[in-house]
Amino acid sequence: MVHPMAVATGTDTTYSTPTYTIFIHLRTTRHWLELSRGHRAAVIAEHVAPLLERYASTTSLRWFDAEAFSADPTDIAVVTTTALQDWYDLYEELRDSPLWTVPYFTTDRIVLALEQGFEGFEDRRANGDGPAASI
């Protein structure tokens, strides 16, 4: 079934394992800004890169700078994952890293979303799968 919203957004309408997207609104602290750019890169290489590698089979992270356009948030991390438990564990490990313990960043908001989630709902309802089938 091709849903009108899928046509409008140009997305694939095949429903399989859900991919969750997490938008994390972050704010830099003066501690991060006081570091040289080389030191910042070293912190990421030592504390963040190994974590991202460990969870790479299910979870990826992209980083967006927003401070030139908005003071709130200064940065946005966009995470995609097919395993929410892996995301949770990765976030706990990040919180134990200097990024949050110094802190270099604070978390203002976390928004969890399911891309084209309505398609899976409609497929389950049409196929008689799960509670959605009784609607």
N, C-alpha and C positions, 0 to 999 in steps of 0.2 A: 504494500500500500504506500502510495506517495502522499504524504501529508502536505497541505498547502503551505505550512510554515517551513517545511524542508525545502520546498521549491523556492520560496522567497529568500531563504538564507543560503541556498546552495549546498546544503549538507547531505551526507549520505543517510538514507532512511533505513539501512540495515541495522537491526538491533541485536547486539550480542552482549559480551561482558561490558558492563557499564564503565565508562571512564568519567571519573569525577574531576572537577576543576576547583581548585581552592585559590581564592584571591586573598592575599594577606597584605593589609595596609600597614606599612611600617613607618617609623619616624627615626631618623638618625639622631644620635646624641652628639654632644660636643666631643666626647671621647673618640668617636670615629673620625670626626672632622679634624681633630688635632693630629691624627696620624698622617705620616707621609703616604703618598699613593703607593710607594713600594712596600711599606709596612702593611697597608690595607691588603694588597695582593698576597702578601705572605700569610696573613691571618686567614684569608679565604683558602689558600693552598693547603695550609696545615690543618684547619679545623672544619672546613665546609666540603671541599672537594672529596676527601675520603668518604664522608657520609653520603654524598650524592652517588658516588661509585657503588657503595654498598647496597643502595636501594634502587639502582638504575634499571633493574629488570621490571619494576612495577611503577616507579615514580620518577618524574622529572621536574626540574625547577627552572624557571626563567625569571630574570630580574629586570625590572623597569625603573628607570629614574623618572621621578615626577616633580622634583623640587623646583625645576625651572618654570613649571606650569602651575604648581599647587604647593602650598606649604603644608597641606594636610591631605594625604600623606606625602612624605618625601620620597618614598620608594614603594613599589608594589611587587611582590613576589607572586608569580603565577605557577602553581603546582598542578600537574596532572598525574593521576594515579588510577590504577585498576584495583588497588588493594588499600582500603582505608586504614587497615591496621598498620601497614607499612608506612603510610603517611604519618599516622599518629606516632609511631616509634621514631621516625626520622625527626619529627618536630620536637619530641622530647630530647633527643640527642642534640639538636640545634640549640635548644634552650639551656643545655648544660655547657655549651660552648661559649667562648668569650663574646660572641656576637650578642648574647643576651645576659651573660653574667657580669660583664664589665659595667654597664652594658654599652655596646656600640649601637644597638637598635632597641626600640620598644615596639611592641605589637599594639596597634590601635584597633584593628578589626580583622576578623577572619570570616570570609563568606564562602560557603560550600555550595557548589552548583553541579547539576547534572546536565550536560549538553544534550539537547534534543530529548530530554527525559520523557516527554509526552509520547514519543514514538514507541518506546518500550511499553509504556502503560497501555497504549492503544493496541499494540500487538498482543500483550498478555490478555487483555479484555476480549479481543477477537478470537484468540486461540483457546479460551477457557482456562488459562493458567492463573493460579493463585487467587487471592481475594478480589482482584480487579475484575475477574470473570463474572462475578455475581452482580455487577452493576448493570 
